[in-house]
Each structure stands twice: as C-alpha cells, then as structure tokens.
Amino acid sequence: MGDAKWCIDRDGFIAKIINPVIRITLLTHTISGDSMMDSIWGTDVQMPRFPQLKEDLHTDVLVIGGGLAGLLCAWNLSHAGVDCALIEENRLMQGVSGRTTAKLTAQHGLIYSKLLKKFGPEKAKLYYEANRDAMVALRMLAEKADCDYRCQNAYIYATDTTEKLDREVAAYRQLGIPARWRNTLPLPFAVAGALCFPDQGQFHPLKLAAYIARDLRIYENTKALAFIGNRVQTPKGEITAEKIIVATHFPMLNKHGAYFLKLYQQRSYVIALENAEQAEGMYLDCADNGLSIRNAGQWLLLGGGGHRTGKEGLNWKLPESVAKRYYPEGKIVARWATQDCMTLDGIPYIGRYSRSTPNLYVATGFQKWGMSTAMAASMLLTDLMQDKENPYESLFSPARSILHKQLLCNGAETTFNLLRPTKPRCPHLGCALRWNKAEHSWDCPCHGSRFDKDGRLLNNPATDDMQHRP
C-alpha cells in the first residue's frame, strides 16, 4: 500500500490515516460478484470471430497475443505492407485489454519527476514524446473507428498535500511538457490541487479492436505450444516466421530474458455506476493505488484499491465506498478486476526479447497505461520488423540494466513463496499460491499467475492449469 497506513476502528470500518485517497470511511463489506456483470465493454459490441489454425503456415512476422498491443502490431505491420499473422490462444480482447478503463493519455501518474530523477532529462523527455506520438496516432485511428472516442482533459490530483504535484510540475517545466494547474475540480469532493493534461482522450476498447481486426489475418483458439528456432508449434499446425512478436501480456518463455525477475503484477478494481453524475474529464488520485474516475456512455467508472497480485488489498472496497459516499443515487451495475505487468524501473520492455534470441521480440510491462503504450509498442516494433531506426528503441530496450531496488523486492517475494511449504503450487515456477477471498481465485504472489477455485488458468505467465487441483 506504499506509505499509506490503515486501521480498523471499533465499529469495524477501515480508515486511511496517512495520505488519504479521499477522507472517507471505507465499508468493510463488498457486494457479491455473483449478481454483477463483468466489464461493461462487451455489452454493446460483437467482436468478429476468426478460425482456428488447422494447417502449416508461413509468414514474415508472427504476432502472438490478441489483446490491443498485438492487434495494433498486426494493424501497423499490415498497413506498412509487411506480411503478418496473429494467433490468440482464446478469443480476441478477452484478457487484460477487455478490462481496461481505456484512458488515452501521456499523463502516467507522477512518472516524469521519477524518470527525471532516475534517468535524467533526455530519457524522461523521450518517454513523454513516445507516448505523445502514440496518443496522437491512436486518436487518429480511433476517430475513424466509431469507437466512442472523446477528447478529454486528464487530471492528476491530491487531496491532502501538493508536495508530490509540486515536484511533477517542476519536472514538466524542465521537460517542456504542457500542463495546467487547477485549484479545484468538478468532483463531489475537495482537492488540494491538480495538474491538467489538456486534449487527451478516452474510447471504447472493444469497438476499436473490432474495427482494426476485421481485415487482419487472425487465428483464434490457436495456442503457441513450443518455439523451435523460427517455428512455433500450435495444436493443429506449425507456423514458420522470419520474426516473432510476443504480446501475451506477461512473456511466455522463461529461459530467455529473465522476465520472471524483471516483472511483477498488480491487480486493479473497477465498478460501473448508472444514474450517477457524470464526470467531464479523466481523473486520478496521485496517492499510491488511488481513485480513478471517468465516464463511459451512461456509466461512471470508479477504480482503485489495487495491490500486488497474491497480496492483500482493498479490492472493490475503495470504489464502492466512494460510490456510497459521493454518488448515493448511483447503482452499481458492473464490477471487474484486471492486472498489469510492472517493470523494475517504471518503463515498459519493448524490443528484442533477449540477446540470445535475435528474431524474437516482446512488448510487456505497460505499468497500467496500456492504451498509449500499446500504440507506442506497435509503432516501435513495426519499425524494428523492417530494420528501421526508431528514436525510442534504446529507451524501451528489454536489455537495459536490471539493477533497481524493485529487483530485490521481486527476488525476496519469489524466494519466500518458493520456500513456503504450502499447497497448491503454481505450475509456472512452483511458487506457493494464495487464496484470493474477494475474487475466489488462487493467485501467485511471485509472478501473478491466477487460477479459479478448480485450478483452471485465469492469468499468465503460467500457460497451463494446475497439475494438482486444490
């Protein structure tokens, strides 16, 4: 929970006593998920269906993974005249990309002051420019796609002290990033201050995906079973490709790239309200795992309560309590959760999978900002597939230094859970799983794999169900 602290008072409520997301009391109960629909995005769009691969195939570039990053890679490659194909283990957009809040912005929390301190102005400015360029490109695509695109301002705000925002403002000025200070916001609670990124955007992710997928060569229900050189084996056919892009959220090959050390995963929680006052703009509390707000058609989306996968967290308690306090007329019609890959240094890994795999590439570690980063990854990888230079290649290179404090945290978490003598175990690398009471799942605190109560795989990096059911 970062530097936030929580206590349980005598009435059984949870209260945040340091760095509050919002100064409210959080109810300890949650609404049963049995009567709630999943993510709202699937309620008003029918994704196109594609066949299973049932024969051998040759292509110049193979993209593995049917989320937004994989689809955008295939889209950009196809429009660049590159022969490519995409395979998806299940159906398109059924994983993390189908559970996003779909905020399109280069304002990624308090990222720029951190990057400036850690890497200096050159790399911090490159990070902004990469996401700004990606945002512009995705906006141009979204405006053609009839995907409910709306230009919106993005705000990051503080409810107690503006110390963190002040540091971010100083970073903006040094890097030449346009932003505006706001003392108040059109929200039902007071803020100490906010930073506004003008002219960002939001959209419907499945409508965009349906638009870009329709003319691509895609095979659903086609799992990558094994890699042998430049060949990928699937259940009913073998694919030969000159180059391969792994866009499977968490990379699937353990023996290359050390992604099991370089990544960990965080859960995030969202509820959708109907009959609630709409919020013009996109909002994010600067506190760790703070409240996220945006509208989506007739719904108001509230997110927050995130935590490392496999650890304890507030889950839906934060957004539900915010809804009860500030949107009492609103009705919760949907709630869902998702998870994101987090890197050691706050910058995604996009580029060559490892030094020993010259024709294998990866896009991962989007740090909860998958909309602009998915497009940035697709633009960079499209250039790399054509042996073109790209100004952001070194910034996102997966081969950069891993010597960061988070590496020790990841290593300690993995060691502890490898040695913890409890069952069930994760088939990925053998870590002890923990029962997630809120979501009724078995979660891995090492790398983020998740399984339902019967042991069926929900989230990677594991690629198979539990061998021994709980």
N, C-alpha and C positions, 0 to 999 in steps of 0.2 A: 504493500500500500504506500510505498515511498516514505515521506516523512510525516504522513498523516497518522494520527492515533485515534483509536476508537474505544469507547467504553460502553458497558451495558448498565443502565441505571436501574433503580429499584422497581420501576414499573415494567421492565422488560424491553425497553426501547434501546436502539443503538444510536449513539450520538457521536458525531465527529467533533473532536475538541481542539484539534490543531489543523490549520489550513483547511477550513471547511470548503467543500464543493459549493454548498449553499447552506446557510444557517437554518437547518430544519432538523426535525427529529425523524429518524428513519424507522418505519414499522418493520418488525422482525418477520412478519408473515409475508408470504407471496401467494399469488393466485395460481391455482393448479393449472399446469400446462395442458391437461387433457382436453379442456374446452377451448383452447386458444388455437387459432390458425397459425401456420408458420409464416415466414416472411411474406409481406404484402405483395412483393413484386410478381409473384406467379398468379395473382388473382385476375389480371386483365390482359394477359398476353399468352399466346400459344407458341412455344418455341418450335421451330422446324425440327423434324426428325431426319436422321441420317442412318444409312445402313451399317451393319457390322462388316468389317473387312473379312472376306472369305477366300482370298487368293493372295498370291505374292504380288508385291508392288515395288516399283522403283520410283523415286522422286529425288529431286535435287536437295530439298530441305524437308525434314520431317519435324513437325511440332507436336509435342506430347503434352496434352492438357487442354481441356475445353472450357477453362474459365476465361475471363476477359483478357488477361495477358496473352494467353495462347491464341485466342481469336484475333486480337489486334496484330499479333505477329503474322499470322496467316494472311490477314487482310492486307497489311502493308507489303508483305512479300509478293502477294499475288498482284497487287497494283504496281509493283516495281518490275513486273514481268518475270519473277522467279517462280519456277515450278516447285510447288509445295503441297503438302498434305498434312492434315491434322487428325490425330486419334485421341479419343476420350474413353476412359475406362467405363463410365456410365453414360450419362446424358449431359449435354452442354449446360453450363451455368447452374449445376446442381450442388456445387460446393460453396466455397467461401464467396465467390463472386455473386452468387444468388442471395447472399445475406448481408450485403454491404448497405451503408446508408447513402452511397453514391454522391458524395461531395467531391466536386471537381475544383481543386484549389492548389495553389503553391504555398499556402499558409499551413504548414505541417506542425501545428503546435508551436512550441518555443524552440524550434530547431535551429534557427540561424545564429542566435547567441551561443549555442552549444557548439555548432560547427566552427564558428569563428574562433572560439577559444581552443578547440581541439586541433583544427587543421589550418587555420589562418584564412585570410580574406579570399585568396584565389579559389580554393576548393568550395568555400561557402558560397561564393558568387556563382560558381559553376552549378552547384546544386539548385540554386534558385533558377538559373537560366534554363537548365534541363527541364524542370517542372513547369516553368512558364511556357516554354516552347511546346511541351507535351499538352498542356492545358489548352493552348490555342488550337493545336491540331485536333484534339479530341472534340473541342467545341465546334469546329468546322464540320466534323463528321456527324456529330450529334444533331446539328441543325438540319442536316439532310435526312435524318433517320426517323423523324416523327416519334421521338422518344421523350417527350415532355421536357425538353431542355429549357431551363430558365436561367437567365443571368441573375446572379445573386451576389451580394457582398458577404464576405466571410469575416467573422469576428472571433477573436480570442479574448476572453475577459477574465478579470479577477474579482472575487467577492470580498476579499479581506484587505490585502496589501498589494500595491502595484509594483513591488520590488522586481519581480520576475519580468513583468511587462516593460519596466524601465530599461532593463538590460536588453530586451528584444528590440525596443525602439532604437537604442544606441547601435545595435547590430544592423538594423535596417538602414540607418543613416550612413554607416560606414560602407555598406554594400550597395547603396543606391537603390534600395527596394522601396517602391512607392507604397505608403500606408498612411492611414489617418488615425489620430487619437480620438476616442469618444469617452466622455464622462458618464453618459447614460446610454441605455439600450432599451428598445421597445420590448422588454421582457417583464414578466409579472413579479420580479424580484430586483432588488437594488444591486448594482455592481460598483466596485471601486474605480474601475476604468476598463477600457477595452481598446484593442487595436483592430482596425478595419482594413482588410484587403479588398479593394473595390473590384467589381466586374469579374467575379469568379462564377461558378456555375453548379447546377445540380440537374440530374436527369434520371430516367428510368433505366436501370442497367439491363434488364432482360429485353426491353424493346430495342435498345441499341444493339445488343448481341444478336437478336433475331434478324435485324437489318443487315449486319455485316456478315452473318453466317450463310445467308441464302445462296450465294454464288461461289462458296468455297468448297474444296474437296475435303470432306469431313467423313470420318468413320466413328460412329458411337459404339458403345459396348465392345470396345476393342482395347484390351489391356496390354500394355507393354510387359511382357513376361521376362525377357532376358535381352541383354546387349552383348553382341559378339562383333567387335570391331565396328564397322559402319552398318551393321544389320541389327534389326530389332525384331524379336520373335513375338508374335501375338497368338491367340488361341487357334486361329484358322488361316494364318498367312504370315509370311516373313516380309518385312519391309527393308529395302536397301536404300540408303540415303547418303548423299555426299556429306551433309551436315545435319546435325540433330539439335533441336532446342528442347530442353526440359523445362516446361512451365507448369509443373504439377503442385504449385504452392510450396511444399517442402520437397527439396530434391530427393530423388528416389534411390540414388546409388550411394551406398555408404563408403565404399572403398576408395572413392575419389573425392577430393575437395574438402574433406573434414567438416561437412555441413552439420553433422551431429554435435560438433563443438562450437561452430560459428553461429548457430541459430537456436533460439528457443521460441515458444509460442505463448500468446496471451489470448484469453477469452474476452469477449466483449458482449454486452447485452443491450437489447433494443425492445421498446414497446411502441405500438402504434395506437394513437388515440383518435377516435372520431368524436365529433361535436365538441372540439376543443378550439380555443382561439388560435388562429394561425400565426406563425412567426415568419415575417418577411426577412429573409437572410438566413445564414447558416452560423451556428454559434457553438463555441467550445470553451469550457472552463479550463483555465491554464493549470489547475491542480492536477496531480497525477490521477489518471483514470477518471477525470472529471466529467461533468454532464455535457452531452452533445444534443443539439436541437436543430431540426429542420422540418419544413413541411413537405408533404408529398401528396399532391392532389387534395382529397378531402381529409387526409390524415395528418396528424402531427407526430413526428418521430422523436422519441426521447431515448437517449442511450447513456450508458455509463456502468459503473460497478465492475470494471474489468480487473483481471488478475492473471497471474501466470497459470497456464493450464496445469491442472493437477494440484493446485494450491487452493486454500480457502479464499473466498471473496464475497462481495455483497450481492453479486449476481443481479437479479432484477429488482432487488430491494430499493436501490437508489432511484432508478427511473419511476418505479411505481409510487414511491413516497413523494417524489416531486409532482407526479400527476395528482395525487390525492391532495397535496397542499395547494398547488398553484393552478390546477386545471380541474376543479371539483366537478364540473359539468361533463368532463370528458369521459368516454367509455373506452376501456382497453379492449381492442378487438383482435390484436395480434401481439405476439411476443416471440422473439427468437434470439439466438446467440450465434456468434461466429468466432473465428480466431485468426490471428495474424502472426506471421513469422517476423521475429525481431532480430536484428543483427547486433554484432558486438559494438559497433561504433555509430549506429544511427543512420547509416547509408545502405541502401539495398545492394545486393550482389547481382550484377547483370553483366554477362560476358562469358568468357571461356570457362567451362565447368572446372577444370583444373589444368595444371601444367602438363600432365601426362595424357590428357585427352584433347588433342588439337582440333578435332572436328565436332566436339560436343560442347554445347552452350547451355546457360542457365539464366533464369530470371526468378528471383526469390527475395524474401526479406523486405517486403514493402512497407513495414512499420505502421500499419493501419491507414496508409494513404494510397490505396491500390488503384484509384481512378487515374490520377495524373501519372503515377509511377508505371502502371501497365502500359500506357501510351509511350512514356519515355523509354521503357524497355523495348517495346516493339520497334521504335524508331532506331534505337542503337543497334539492336540485333539485326534489323534489316540491312543496315549499312555493313555490319560485320559479315553477314552472309554473302555480300557482294564484294568483300575485300576493300571496302571504302573506309577512309579515315572518318572518325567521329570525335568531336571535341570532348565528349563525356566518357570515353572508353576507360581512361585511367581512373576517373572518379569512382565509377561503379565496379571496377575490376574485382572479381572474387579472389584474386591472388594477392590483394593488399594485406598489410600487416594485421595479424590477429592479436597483437599484444595490447589488450584492453582489459580493464577491470572486470567487465562482464564475462570474459573468458573464465576467470577464476570462479565466478558465481555459477556458471554453467557446469564447470568441471566438478564443483563441490556438490551440486544438486544431483548430477549423474552418479558420482561415486556413492553418495549416501543411499540413493534408491537402488543401485546395483547390489549394495551390501545388505539392504533391509530385507530380512528373511520372511517375507510375506507373499501370499498369492492373492490374485493371479499376477502373471508376469506379461510384460509387453513383448510381442514377437519381433519387434524392431531390433532392440539390442538387449533385451532381458531385464529392463528396469521393473521395479515393483509398481503396480498400478494402484491408484487411489479411487475410492468411490465418490462420485460427484452427486451429492444428495439433491441438489437443485435441478440437475438435468438428467438424473438417473442413468449415469454412464460411468464407465471405468476410464479414468484419464491418466496419462503418463506425465509426471512432473519433470521428466528429463527432456523429452523432445516434443511432447504434445500430441502423440497418437491418442485416439479415443475410440472406445468400443461401447456398444449398447449393453444392456444388462445380460444379454445372452451371448456376448462375446463377438458380435458382428462388428466389423470395422466401420467407424464413422469418419475419422480424420487421419490423414497420413502424418508422419513418414512411414508408419507401418504399411505394408502392402497386402496383408492378409488378415483374416480373422484370427482370434486367439486360438492357439492349438489346443489348449485345455480350457473348456468353457467354465466360467465361475459357478 
